[in-house]
Amino acid sequence: MDHSKNDQRLGKRIAVVGAGAAGLSAAHALKTKGYINITIFERAHRVGGKCCTVEIDGRDYELGAGIVAEDNSVVLKLAKEFDVPLTRLPFGRSVNVNGETGKALAKRTERETITLMCEVLKYRALTWKFRATGKPGLMNTDAALTIPFSEFAKTHHIEHLAREFALFFTGFGYDYFERIPAAYVLKYYRWSTLLAFMQRKVYRLPNGIQHLWTAVAAAHIVRLNTTISRIERSATSVSVTTERGTEEFDTLIIASALDEALRYLDATEDEQSLFSKIQYVDYVTIACTINGILDGDGYVPSNFTPRRAGHPVFWHHRHADAKVYTFYALADTGQTDADLTDHMTDLVKKMGGTVSTVHSITHWKYFPHVSSEAMKGGLFDRIESIQGSKHTYYIGESLNFSTVGLASEHANDLVNRLF
Ligand SMILES: Cc1cc2nc3c(=O)[nH]c(=O)nc-3n(C[C@H](O)[C@H](O)[C@H](O)COP(=O)(O)OP(=O)(O)OC[C@H]3O[C@@H](n4cnc5c(N)ncnc54)[C@H](O)[C@@H]3O)c2cc1C
């Protein structure tokens, strides 16, 4: 083996933009492979991105991601390696309510459960047929999966299951089935994840999920509070300019929003046209103290429609002995924070409670995804074909799916395939 060539490769100066789950997973995978010269640029004052844990009244709460599933192997491995504890999520504490009345919906009948189980079996066959969705990335997406999931569910007679899927999908901010390509839903509900949900092998991090990324980041060079004003790529190197000056690198990994990178990147025509097609959901987290409502989590399926945008779709009660809840809504343009608070307060009132304090309202530029048309046009294959061009690689939730597990898995896979 030519050791000097290997040393040269492992000594490459690598710049990673973004210290969220994807950027830190990539940095960790590179380090594990023996790369020694990695610098992560993060514009915020903390790492973790959408993994965001805050303290309210002395307890920790998640404003962003909260749970990981048993099959999120990259994240679970990191938690083990960095000695970050996980606990099983308590199940059976959730209720579905009607958004108009605040009343709990009737539980499933035995007959409905049997129908659902039959549809799970049909879905099992579909996940096998479209098993490529279980692999990292959205390349080679079958054209049959580019139609909206509502249509796909109708075609395959799994509409009861789709209603059940909506709880963890639209309830968790991933837009409405009428406008989301089926590929995203099959990716999120890949068979191993669905099994983990059914077997209740779902975890939360008792010290907060941000804590995991803080622990991973401690093993790396991370430049917090750093704004990139320009990145220029030449035939031999990458120049990154921040408020601290310009630094030279050999390789660039963009692990932050790709459309936003167009603001500072000397983007090619391909990069411009591909990244500008990414769209988002305005998913909002409202943390508040409430008196008088049920202990546990809740879903509001009647609000899973664009007509009810701004109304809560889900709420979470993290600590049974505290009165702080987080409410979640898919907002629409034109809705103010006052509108969102009114809708949340109104629902709480209908459920017999009162909101005593609103601690924070956080808008997330959430679930980067593309339309059916862009997916059908092969957008992800085109992004894959330019991976590595101009010394640049692209990772992050937009290239797989917006969960911690899937963003990390994609980043880990890219490093293992291409470095
Ligand atoms: C309310 C909410 C609930 C969620 N619930 C769950 C859940 O329960 N389970 C789950 O698995 N997932 C959940 N998610 C999704 C999950 O958090 C994300 O999909 C995942 O964390 C995305 O990781 P990422 O690294 O791709 O992107 P991000 O987390 O967005 O990280 C990108 C990083 O890049 C930084 N950055 C951006 N621009 C620049 C720049 N110009 N220069 C330097 N740095 C920059 C950002 O500050 C950020 O730190 C939730 C998200 C939200 C918001």
PDBQT file of the ligand as one rigid body, heavy atoms in Angstrom, charges set to zero:
ROOT
HETATM    1  C1  LIG A 501     -40.489  20.837  15.653  1.00  0.00    +0.000 C 
HETATM    2  C2  LIG A 501     -39.666  19.727  15.096  1.00  0.00    +0.000 A 
HETATM    3  C3  LIG A 501     -39.917  18.422  15.508  1.00  0.00    +0.000 A 
HETATM    4  C4  LIG A 501     -39.156  17.363  14.992  1.00  0.00    +0.000 A 
HETATM    5  N1  LIG A 501     -39.347  16.109  15.482  1.00  0.00    +0.000 NA
HETATM    6  C5  LIG A 501     -38.516  15.128  15.099  1.00  0.00    +0.000 A 
HETATM    7  C6  LIG A 501     -38.536  13.883  15.784  1.00  0.00    +0.000 A 
HETATM    8  O1  LIG A 501     -39.266  13.685  16.765  1.00  0.00    +0.000 OA
HETATM    9  N2  LIG A 501     -37.702  12.899  15.336  1.00  0.00    +0.000 N 
HETATM   10  C7  LIG A 501     -36.832  13.111  14.313  1.00  0.00    +0.000 A 
HETATM   11  O2  LIG A 501     -36.086  12.190  13.971  1.00  0.00    +0.000 OA
HETATM   12  N3  LIG A 501     -36.764  14.293  13.681  1.00  0.00    +0.000 NA
HETATM   13  C8  LIG A 501     -37.566  15.303  14.053  1.00  0.00    +0.000 A 
HETATM   14  N4  LIG A 501     -37.457  16.540  13.480  1.00  0.00    +0.000 N 
HETATM   15  C9  LIG A 501     -36.618  16.687  12.272  1.00  0.00    +0.000 C 
HETATM   16  C10 LIG A 501     -35.131  16.730  12.572  1.00  0.00    +0.000 C 
HETATM   17  O3  LIG A 501     -34.884  17.565  13.645  1.00  0.00    +0.000 OA
HETATM   18  C11 LIG A 501     -34.364  17.223  11.336  1.00  0.00    +0.000 C 
HETATM   19  O4  LIG A 501     -34.779  16.557  10.177  1.00  0.00    +0.000 OA
HETATM   20  C12 LIG A 501     -32.855  17.015  11.474  1.00  0.00    +0.000 C 
HETATM   21  O5  LIG A 501     -32.426  17.428  12.746  1.00  0.00    +0.000 OA
HETATM   22  C13 LIG A 501     -32.172  17.793  10.351  1.00  0.00    +0.000 C 
HETATM   23  O6  LIG A 501     -30.781  17.725  10.491  1.00  0.00    +0.000 OA
HETATM   24  P1  LIG A 501     -29.841  18.493   9.443  1.00  0.00    +0.000 P 
HETATM   25  O7  LIG A 501     -28.475  18.435   9.978  1.00  0.00    +0.000 OA
HETATM   26  O8  LIG A 501     -30.090  17.972   8.071  1.00  0.00    +0.000 OA
HETATM   27  O9  LIG A 501     -30.379  19.999   9.400  1.00  0.00    +0.000 OA
HETATM   28  P2  LIG A 501     -30.445  21.102  10.540  1.00  0.00    +0.000 P 
HETATM   29  O10 LIG A 501     -30.800  20.520  11.836  1.00  0.00    +0.000 OA
HETATM   30  O11 LIG A 501     -31.312  22.186   9.987  1.00  0.00    +0.000 OA
HETATM   31  O12 LIG A 501     -28.937  21.612  10.646  1.00  0.00    +0.000 OA
HETATM   32  C14 LIG A 501     -28.376  22.536   9.761  1.00  0.00    +0.000 C 
HETATM   33  C15 LIG A 501     -27.360  23.367  10.525  1.00  0.00    +0.000 C 
HETATM   34  O13 LIG A 501     -26.731  24.249   9.603  1.00  0.00    +0.000 OA
HETATM   35  C16 LIG A 501     -26.598  25.506  10.206  1.00  0.00    +0.000 C 
HETATM   36  N5  LIG A 501     -26.474  26.496   9.124  1.00  0.00    +0.000 N 
HETATM   37  C17 LIG A 501     -27.422  26.893   8.247  1.00  0.00    +0.000 A 
HETATM   38  N6  LIG A 501     -26.895  27.787   7.385  1.00  0.00    +0.000 NA
HETATM   39  C18 LIG A 501     -25.602  27.945   7.716  1.00  0.00    +0.000 A 
HETATM   40  C19 LIG A 501     -24.544  28.743   7.207  1.00  0.00    +0.000 A 
HETATM   41  N7  LIG A 501     -24.728  29.558   6.181  1.00  0.00    +0.000 N 
HETATM   42  N8  LIG A 501     -23.332  28.659   7.788  1.00  0.00    +0.000 NA
HETATM   43  C20 LIG A 501     -23.144  27.827   8.844  1.00  0.00    +0.000 A 
HETATM   44  N9  LIG A 501     -24.100  27.060   9.388  1.00  0.00    +0.000 NA
HETATM   45  C21 LIG A 501     -25.321  27.124   8.824  1.00  0.00    +0.000 A 
HETATM   46  C22 LIG A 501     -27.869  25.659  11.034  1.00  0.00    +0.000 C 
HETATM   47  O14 LIG A 501     -27.731  26.639  12.030  1.00  0.00    +0.000 OA
HETATM   48  C23 LIG A 501     -27.994  24.250  11.597  1.00  0.00    +0.000 C 
HETATM   49  O15 LIG A 501     -27.287  24.101  12.798  1.00  0.00    +0.000 OA
HETATM   50  C24 LIG A 501     -38.166  17.617  14.015  1.00  0.00    +0.000 A 
HETATM   51  C25 LIG A 501     -37.877  18.933  13.635  1.00  0.00    +0.000 A 
HETATM   52  C26 LIG A 501     -38.612  19.967  14.169  1.00  0.00    +0.000 A 
HETATM   53  C27 LIG A 501     -38.281  21.391  13.761  1.00  0.00    +0.000 C 
ENDROOT
TORSDOF 0
